[in-house]
Amino acid sequence: MTRSPRPAARRRSRAAVTGVLASALVLLLSSCQMNAGTEFASQFGRYLDGRDDVASHRIRGNNDLPGRGSADSRVDLRAGLSDAELARSISEITHHRVARKIAHHNLSFYFPAVNGSGAPATVSVFVRTGDGALGDTSPAALERRIAEVRAFAASDPGLITLDTFIHDLRGSTTGDPYVTADRLNDYLRTDPPGVRYMSATSGDVGALGVVSFDAGDSVEPLRPLRQVLAALPPGVTPVRWRANSQRPVTAPQFELVLPRGTDPAVLEAAEHRAAEAGIPLSASIAR
């Protein structure tokens, strides 16, 4: 006669199977959480690929742990759209939901504009969905913001690009970054959502000027560096200069880097001029 397994053995067997299944489920859920940002980026990218109003896009999925992940996106909208069409496109895109859920999605929407000289510029508006949502995403509110950002571009004769991010507003210009910094402060009065830090940049790597400050602060304490720049001899173009009062800085800071091979006397004159202007200048010659 064949004996049936003892009850204790059957219980151990069932417990082992249950443990294996539980472990597999934990691994599966962990994998879903670990890849949430990547999966969202893939699904949202396919959605944008199917839209005629999107010229290009770049989506970065962040597999944040713990949590559901997040994403940061740049969406370039097609040229030739009216403000109303741009507003509808942005509203539709921000309200679209894909299968993969994430905690939040930061979206910067770019579109063409015209600067104060009549030259083309690229401007943007920022929207955050999900946790900590920022910005009214109704077509009416977005159309108003689009008009405001176009007006900002038209106020700056050298504007090239306005970049908007979760807390940053950055303008690049072919002209004087102090002018762009003033225009940024004017634009801040339209209350673009979430802005804490602002910066204006002129030139390229090798001849870069930057004015950076906290949203709402006056640009005036950063202006004295202009006196030092104006006193440089003809033909001496800084490799880099910066006037900065952006947090965590608590007092204005000034930096000047002169080209390699610059006469040390020029550096000494710049430092002397800064002392006369009462500004704490960190000046050097590139090596």
Secondary structure as GFF3:
##gff-version 3
##sequence-region A 1 287
A	DSSP	alpha_helix	7	34	.	.	.	ID=ss1
A	DSSP	alpha_helix	36	49	.	.	.	ID=ss2
A	DSSP	beta_strand	54	62	.	.	.	ID=ss3
A	DSSP	beta_strand	70	77	.	.	.	ID=ss4
A	DSSP	alpha_helix	83	95	.	.	.	ID=ss5
A	DSSP	beta_strand	104	114	.	.	.	ID=ss6
A	DSSP	beta_strand	120	130	.	.	.	ID=ss7
A	DSSP	alpha_helix	139	155	.	.	.	ID=ss8
A	DSSP	beta_strand	159	164	.	.	.	ID=ss9
A	DSSP	beta_strand	168	173	.	.	.	ID=ss10
A	DSSP	alpha_helix	177	188	.	.	.	ID=ss11
A	DSSP	beta_strand	197	202	.	.	.	ID=ss12
A	DSSP	beta_strand	208	214	.	.	.	ID=ss13
A	DSSP	three_ten_helix	220	222	.	.	.	ID=ss14
A	DSSP	alpha_helix	225	230	.	.	.	ID=ss15
A	DSSP	beta_strand	240	244	.	.	.	ID=ss16
A	DSSP	beta_strand	253	258	.	.	.	ID=ss17
A	DSSP	alpha_helix	264	277	.	.	.	ID=ss18
A	DSSP	beta_strand	281	285	.	.	.	ID=ss19
###
